[in-house]
Amino acid sequence: MTELPYIAGDAVYRYPAAGDEPAAPGAKVLILTRGGVCVIGSWGDGDLAWAPLPKRNHTKEEQTHALQHSAS
């Protein structure tokens, strides 16, 4: 079976059990489960690691929306 490529950037997971800061209680974050699956949710005791959600760029979203409407 061939591995599918993926894009990894500057974001890194934080591992609280290894000394990294914990996620804020109740905050929505990316969670790496013990099974290696990334999900969005709130940190739980059985989770392996967490990362902040990416920020949206509303200016670029508006530009994209305008370009899509001008092309049609």
SELUMDO-43505 format. One record per residue (C-alpha): residue in one letter; y, z, x; residue number from 1. Coordinates in nm, 2 decimals. Last residue first. Example, Ala and Ser with C-alpha at 12.3 -4.5 7.8 and 13.67 -1.06 7.14 Angstrom:
<nodes>
NODE type      Y      Z      X seq
NODE    s  -0.11   0.71   1.37   2
NODE    a  -0.45   0.78   1.23   1
</nodes>
This chain:
<nodes>
NODE type      Y      Z      X seq
NODE    s   3.42  -1.36  -1.86  72
NODE    a   3.54  -1.32  -1.50  71
NODE    s   3.85  -1.12  -1.60  70
NODE    h   3.64  -0.87  -1.79  69
NODE    q   3.41  -0.80  -1.49  68
NODE    l   3.70  -0.77  -1.25  67
NODE    a   3.87  -0.52  -1.47  66
NODE    h   3.56  -0.30  -1.50  65
NODE    t   3.51  -0.32  -1.12  64
NODE    q   3.86  -0.21  -1.06  63
NODE    e   3.83   0.07  -1.31  62
NODE    e   3.51   0.19  -1.14  61
NODE    k   3.68   0.16  -0.81  60
NODE    t   3.96   0.40  -0.92  59
NODE    h   3.71   0.63  -1.09  58
NODE    n   3.53   0.70  -0.76  57
NODE    r   3.24   0.92  -0.86  56
NODE    k   3.12   1.20  -0.64  55
NODE    p   2.76   1.23  -0.53  54
NODE    l   2.56   1.53  -0.66  53
NODE    p   2.52   1.82  -0.42  52
NODE    a   2.19   1.87  -0.25  51
NODE    w   1.89   2.10  -0.31  50
NODE    a   1.57   2.21  -0.14  49
NODE    l   1.22   2.34  -0.21  48
NODE    d   1.22   2.44  -0.58  47
NODE    g   1.00   2.72  -0.72  46
NODE    d   1.28   2.97  -0.76  45
NODE    g   1.49   2.74  -0.97  44
NODE    w   1.81   2.54  -0.89  43
NODE    s   1.97   2.37  -1.19  42
NODE    g   1.90   2.01  -1.27  41
NODE    i   1.88   1.66  -1.14  40
NODE    v   1.54   1.55  -1.00  39
NODE    c   1.41   1.44  -0.66  38
NODE    v   1.03   1.45  -0.62  37
NODE    g   0.86   1.58  -0.31  36
NODE    g   0.59   1.79  -0.49  35
NODE    r   0.77   2.11  -0.39  34
NODE    t   1.07   1.98  -0.58  33
NODE    l   1.38   1.84  -0.42  32
NODE    i   1.67   1.92  -0.65  31
NODE    l   1.99   1.72  -0.69  30
NODE    v   2.25   1.96  -0.84  29
NODE    k   2.39   2.08  -1.17  28
NODE    a   2.53   2.43  -1.11  27
NODE    g   2.37   2.73  -1.30  26
NODE    p   2.38   2.96  -1.00  25
NODE    a   2.56   2.80  -0.71  24
NODE    a   2.30   2.64  -0.48  23
NODE    p   2.18   2.85  -0.19  22
NODE    e   2.33   2.83   0.16  21
NODE    d   2.08   2.73   0.43  20
NODE    g   1.86   2.99   0.59  19
NODE    a   1.52   2.82   0.59  18
NODE    a   1.43   2.95   0.23  17
NODE    p   1.77   2.81   0.12  16
NODE    y   1.68   2.45   0.23  15
NODE    r   1.99   2.23   0.19  14
NODE    y   1.92   1.86   0.15  13
NODE    v   2.14   1.61   0.34  12
NODE    a   2.39   1.36   0.23  11
NODE    d   2.51   1.12   0.50  10
NODE    g   2.32   0.83   0.38   9
NODE    a   1.96   0.73   0.31   8
NODE    i   1.87   0.40   0.16   7
NODE    y   1.52   0.33   0.05   6
NODE    p   1.25   0.08   0.14   5
NODE    l   0.92   0.07  -0.06   4
NODE    e   0.62   0.17   0.14   3
NODE    t   0.34  -0.09   0.14   2
NODE    m   0.00   0.00   0.00   1
</nodes>
